Amino acid sequence: MLVVENLTRQYGARRAVDGVSLRIERGSFVGVIGRSGAGKSTLLRMLNRLADPTEGRILYDGLDVTALRGRRLREWRGRCAMIFQQFNLVGRLDVMTNVLMGRLNHAPAHRSLLKLWSAEDKALALAALESFDMGTFAANRADALSGGQQQRVAIARALVQEPEIILADEPVASLDPRNTRLVMDALAEANKRYGITVLCNLHSLDLARAYCDRLIGLSAGRLVFDGRGFDLTEDVAQTLYRLEAGEVMDRPPAPPLPEPGAQPVRAAARLGA
C-alpha cells in the first residue's frame, strides 16, 4: 500500500501541494483531477521523488520513500515508473531501443551503454510493444510515430521496468480522441492484466469516470475530493473547476446571454413560425 502523510511542497510563499494525506491500495486505478496549477503534477513528481517534499512522508509497504538516497532511490524509481505528457522518448533512436531503456536498472551498466541487451530483455520489450499493438514499429525511429503511438511506446518502456506503480502525468493532454482512447486503454491493460497500481493526472472528468476506480480531486494544492466516479456530482465539479466545470465534463458551452435590452428570441420565431 502507498501511504501519503501530510505531503507538502512549497515554492517560496506558494504551496503547490498543501498537507495531502492518502492511502492507495495495490492494483487500483486512481485518477487525479483538478484545474491547471492545482498541484496534480507536483504530487506525482513527489511520489517518484523527482521533487522532494517540503514536509510530510511517503511510505510504501513500510518503506520510507522520502528518506531514500543514491542507489536505493534509483531502485524506487524503477519500481515507480513515470509517464510524461511529452513522451520523453529519444527521437533519433528506434522504438525497440527506447523501450529497452526501461531495463537500465536490470542490466549491468557496461552492457546497457554498449546496447548489449540480453535475449530475455529484447523478448520482454517486444512483448510489451505487441501488447499495445506496436510490435510492427519496433525498428522505426521514435520521432516518425504519431503522438498516440509515441505515448504507447512510453507506456511499454514503463512496463518493462516491471514496476509496481505507474504515475502518468497528463498522458493524453495533447492527443486526439482516438489516440486518447488507445492510450487510456493501454494504461487500463497494464493495470488489469499485470495488477500495476496506476495514478493518472487527467483533465477530462468524463475520461476519469470511464477509466478510474477512484478519483482524487485537488484544488490549490489541497485534497478536496476523494471518492468514486458516481460521487462526482456537478456541484463537486464546480468546487474543483469553478467556471471550467462544463468544459471538463464535456458538456456544450452555455448559450450567450442576450444583450441588455434585447427581447428574448422564442423557439417558434427561430423556426419561422
GIQUIGI-V217367 format. One record per residue. N is the residue number from 1. RES is the residue in one letter. SS is DSSP state (alpha for helix, beta for strand, coil for the rest). PHI is phi in radians with two decimals (none if undefined). PSI is psi in degrees with one decimal (none if undefined). Layout:
N RES SS PHI PSI
N RES SS PHI PSI
This chain:
1 M coil none 139.0
2 L beta -1.66 124.8
3 V beta -2.13 128.7
4 V beta -2.00 125.3
5 E beta -2.09 110.7
6 N beta 0.88 44.7
7 L beta -1.29 128.7
8 T beta -2.41 139.1
9 R beta -2.32 120.4
10 Q beta -1.98 134.0
11 Y beta -2.06 101.7
12 G coil 1.10 -123.6
13 A coil -1.54 -7.5
14 R beta -1.74 135.9
15 R beta -1.75 106.3
16 A beta -1.22 -37.7
17 V beta -2.26 132.6
18 D beta -2.24 92.5
19 G beta 1.14 42.1
20 V beta -1.43 130.5
21 S beta -2.20 131.3
22 L beta -2.59 158.4
23 R beta -2.30 119.4
24 I beta -1.94 118.0
25 E coil -1.27 149.0
26 R coil -1.03 140.7
27 G coil 1.38 7.2
28 S coil -1.56 160.2
29 F beta -2.05 106.4
30 V beta -1.94 127.1
31 G beta -1.67 131.6
32 V beta -1.85 117.4
33 I beta -2.12 160.6
34 G coil 2.61 170.4
35 R coil -1.19 164.0
36 S coil -1.03 133.3
37 G coil 1.49 6.0
38 A coil -1.34 -15.6
39 G coil 1.94 7.1
40 K alpha -1.09 -51.1
41 S alpha -1.14 -40.3
42 T alpha -1.08 -39.9
43 L alpha -1.05 -49.0
44 L alpha -1.13 -39.2
45 R alpha -1.15 -32.0
46 M alpha -1.24 -36.6
47 L alpha -1.09 -36.0
48 N coil -1.50 -6.5
49 R coil 1.17 24.3
50 L coil -1.29 -21.6
51 A coil -2.27 138.5
52 D coil -1.60 138.1
53 P coil -1.14 146.1
54 T coil -1.35 -37.1
55 E beta -2.51 163.9
56 G beta 1.62 178.3
57 R beta -2.38 153.7
58 I beta -2.10 124.2
59 L beta -2.12 140.8
60 Y beta -2.35 110.7
61 D coil 0.86 42.5
62 G coil 1.54 -13.0
63 L beta -1.40 127.8
64 D beta -1.45 96.7
65 V alpha -1.14 -33.2
66 T alpha -1.20 -16.3
67 A alpha -1.68 -2.5
68 L coil -1.29 143.9
69 R coil -2.47 159.4
70 G alpha 0.99 -130.9
71 R alpha -1.05 -39.3
72 R alpha -1.18 -32.1
73 L alpha -1.20 -41.6
74 R alpha -1.08 -38.5
75 E alpha -1.12 -40.0
76 W alpha -1.09 -42.0
77 R alpha -1.16 -25.2
78 G alpha -1.25 -34.4
79 R alpha -1.40 -21.1
80 C beta -2.18 84.8
81 A beta -1.34 149.2
82 M beta -2.06 135.0
83 I beta -2.10 130.1
84 F coil -1.89 159.9
85 Q coil -1.05 -36.7
86 Q coil -1.68 19.1
87 F coil 1.27 -43.1
88 N coil 0.98 40.3
89 L coil -1.62 159.4
90 V coil -1.59 104.7
91 G coil -1.03 -35.2
92 R coil -1.38 -11.7
93 L coil -1.62 156.4
94 D beta -1.28 164.5
95 V alpha -1.03 -45.1
96 M alpha -1.02 -44.5
97 T alpha -1.13 -39.5
98 N alpha -1.05 -42.6
99 V alpha -1.18 -39.8
100 L alpha -1.11 -21.4
101 M alpha -1.01 -25.9
102 G alpha -1.20 -10.8
103 R alpha -1.67 6.2
104 L alpha -0.99 -37.6
105 N alpha -1.30 -10.5
106 H alpha -1.84 -1.5
107 A coil -2.18 148.3
108 P coil -1.03 146.4
109 A alpha -1.02 -42.0
110 H alpha -1.12 -34.3
111 R alpha -1.25 -42.2
112 S alpha -1.22 -36.5
113 L alpha -1.12 -35.7
114 L coil -1.60 4.9
115 K coil 1.02 36.2
116 L coil -1.63 67.0
117 W coil -1.31 145.3
118 S coil -1.30 161.9
119 A alpha -1.07 -34.9
120 E alpha -1.14 -43.0
121 D alpha -1.08 -43.8
122 K alpha -1.13 -40.5
123 A alpha -1.14 -39.4
124 L alpha -1.14 -42.4
125 A alpha -1.15 -42.8
126 L alpha -1.16 -39.0
127 A alpha -1.10 -39.8
128 A alpha -1.12 -43.2
129 L alpha -1.10 -44.2
130 E alpha -1.15 -31.1
131 S alpha -1.16 -19.3
132 F coil -1.96 23.2
133 D coil 1.00 37.9
134 M coil -2.12 7.8
135 G alpha -1.05 -36.8
136 T alpha -1.23 -11.1
137 F alpha -1.75 9.8
138 A coil -0.98 -35.3
139 A coil -1.61 -4.3
140 N coil -1.35 150.1
141 R beta -1.14 141.8
142 A alpha -1.10 -35.8
143 D alpha -1.34 -1.0
144 A alpha -1.59 -3.5
145 L coil -1.60 159.7
146 S coil -1.25 168.2
147 G alpha -1.03 -44.0
148 G alpha -1.13 -38.5
149 Q alpha -1.16 -41.7
150 Q alpha -1.09 -38.2
151 Q alpha -1.20 -34.4
152 R alpha -1.19 -34.4
153 V alpha -1.11 -40.8
154 A alpha -1.10 -36.9
155 I alpha -1.21 -39.4
156 A alpha -1.07 -41.4
157 R alpha -1.06 -42.8
158 A alpha -1.10 -39.1
159 L alpha -1.13 -38.7
160 V alpha -1.28 -9.5
161 Q coil -1.18 -14.2
162 E coil 0.99 53.5
163 P coil -1.39 162.4
164 E coil -1.70 -20.6
165 I beta -2.38 138.6
166 I beta -2.05 127.5
167 L beta -1.87 116.2
168 A beta -1.96 113.6
169 D coil -1.71 99.1
170 E coil 0.86 56.4
171 P coil -1.22 -15.5
172 V coil -2.08 14.3
173 A coil -1.08 -33.0
174 S coil -1.86 16.6
175 L coil -1.86 153.7
176 D coil -1.33 168.9
177 P alpha -0.99 -40.5
178 R alpha -1.12 -47.6
179 N alpha -1.22 -30.4
180 T alpha -1.02 -47.0
181 R alpha -1.11 -42.4
182 L alpha -1.09 -41.7
183 V alpha -1.21 -42.6
184 M alpha -1.15 -36.6
185 D alpha -1.08 -38.2
186 A alpha -1.13 -41.7
187 L alpha -1.15 -40.7
188 A alpha -1.11 -36.9
189 E alpha -1.13 -43.5
190 A alpha -1.07 -38.3
191 N alpha -1.21 -49.8
192 K alpha -1.35 -43.7
193 R alpha -1.29 -41.0
194 Y alpha -1.87 -2.5
195 G coil 1.22 22.4
196 I coil -1.38 131.5
197 T beta -1.20 131.4
198 V beta -2.13 127.7
199 L beta -2.02 123.0
200 C beta -2.29 119.5
201 N beta -1.30 127.6
202 L coil -2.38 148.7
203 H coil -1.69 -37.1
204 S coil -1.43 122.5
205 L alpha -1.22 -34.5
206 D alpha -1.09 -40.7
207 L alpha -1.13 -43.9
208 A alpha -1.07 -43.0
209 R alpha -1.11 -37.1
210 A alpha -1.24 -33.6
211 Y alpha -1.92 -24.0
212 C coil -1.76 140.1
213 D coil -1.28 -28.9
214 R beta -2.57 144.8
215 L beta -2.10 137.8
216 I beta -2.09 122.4
217 G beta -1.88 128.8
218 L beta -1.96 142.9
219 S beta -2.47 123.0
220 A coil 0.89 38.3
221 G coil 1.47 -5.7
222 R beta -1.83 148.6
223 L beta -1.35 117.1
224 V beta -2.08 -8.8
225 F beta -2.62 138.4
226 D beta -2.62 105.0
227 G beta -3.03 -167.0
228 R coil -1.64 168.6
229 G alpha -1.00 -40.2
230 F alpha -1.27 -12.6
231 D alpha -1.42 -11.7
232 L coil -1.49 85.0
233 T coil -1.38 170.9
234 E alpha -1.13 -32.6
235 D alpha -1.09 -42.5
236 V alpha -1.13 -41.2
237 A alpha -1.07 -38.8
238 Q alpha -1.12 -37.6
239 T alpha -1.09 -40.8
240 L alpha -1.30 -42.6
241 Y alpha -2.01 -13.1
242 R alpha 0.98 -122.2
243 L alpha -1.24 -11.0
244 E alpha -1.49 -3.8
245 A alpha -1.01 -44.1
246 G alpha -1.04 -39.8
247 E alpha -1.14 -48.1
248 V alpha -1.29 -19.3
249 M coil -1.58 9.6
250 D coil 1.01 33.8
251 R coil -1.66 150.4
252 P coil -1.14 149.9
253 P coil -1.12 151.7
254 A coil -1.17 147.7
255 P coil -1.12 151.8
256 P coil -1.15 148.9
257 L coil -1.24 147.6
258 P coil -1.16 153.1
259 E coil -1.11 148.7
260 P coil -0.96 130.4
261 G coil 1.51 -9.8
262 A coil -1.32 147.9
263 Q coil -1.44 138.8
264 P coil -1.09 141.7
265 V coil -1.56 119.1
266 R coil -1.43 154.3
267 A alpha -1.03 -41.2
268 A alpha -1.11 -37.8
269 A alpha -1.16 -39.8
270 R alpha -1.11 -30.7
271 L coil -1.51 0.4
272 G coil 1.49 17.9
273 A coil -1.32 none
